[in-house]
Amino acid sequence: MVRSSRGAASPGTWRRETGTVVRRAAALPEQAAAASIIIAGSRVPRVPTEWAPHSHPLHELVWVRGGTLTSRVEDRIFTVSEGHGLWMPADVVHAGRATAGAEFYDAFFVPDRTPFVFEEPVAIAMTPVLESLLTHLARRDLAAAARARAESVVFDVLQPSERQLALQLPGDARIDAIAEALLDDPADSRSLEEWARVLGTSDRTVTRAFRHATGLSFAQWRQALRVHRALTLLAEGLDVQSVSETLGYAQPSTFIAAFRRVMGTTPGAFFDTGDGTPVDVRNPVLGVQNS
């Protein structure tokens, strides 16, 4: 179930951390001249940083090192960690959040000179070759011919990631209150039956609504959301025990098992390797495997 990305984006994703700085979208680099197709740059937010809903007239590719970036595009949440980037098509309204100290990189692509089209946001495999090329293009002293050669190679190697780290929000009035409550507090452990009583409906209605809207059961969806949040917490330096407690798991082993079911690997292996290993993705939402 894919909805249009061109529209309003909710400014929030998770409960805002103390010390978060909220920014408007930065102006495009001055390098955006007729001779350039790709305009690249980087910066390091020293504190947790949010960007209010905004759009760009150019396509944007963002990626991070030493942290995570979360972006909300209408009714989808994308989480970007090391080894992955996020392609945002021109004019798509989105909001974002970067963890403190993450090295934040972006590259803008002139739409009418980019020889491919991703009409929706998509995770990109940030291979060493692609990162090196984009870092090279961030230089301001490149000759036009050298820039053109590097840009042409970027177009050859830029490919979607085998894992699309996206979580579909329901967008269904019958269950939106559940989704928003869990976004605010992923540790909320109320059962399907308890939520049905709160909403004055049946657990069967809630189950069907989640399946129809997201392709997942309520339990699978909550598990996927918790793993999205775990990626951010782990990138911020919390240990596995602290993360498991924060997310409402009774013990770390339960959290590790849930993380493995969703991501195909343990939290330690994911962050030790930069997650370059493909996984068996049997469901399009964050690699969740149907049980």
Secondary structure, 3 states (H helix, E strand, C coil): CCCCCCCCCCCCCCCCCCCCEEECCCCCCCCCCCCCCEEEEEECCCCCEEEEEECCCCEEEEEEECCCEEEEECCEEEEECCCEEEEECCCCCEEEEECCCCEEEEEEECHHHCCCCCCCCEEEECCHHHHHHHHHHCCCCCCHHHHHHHHHHHHHHCCECCCCCEEECCCCCCCHHHHHHHHHCCCCCCCHHHHHHHHCCCHHHHHHHHHHHHCCCHHHHHHHHHHHHHHHHHHCCCCHHHHHHHCCCCCHHHHHHHHHHHHCCCHHHHHHHCCCCCCCCCCCCCCCCCC
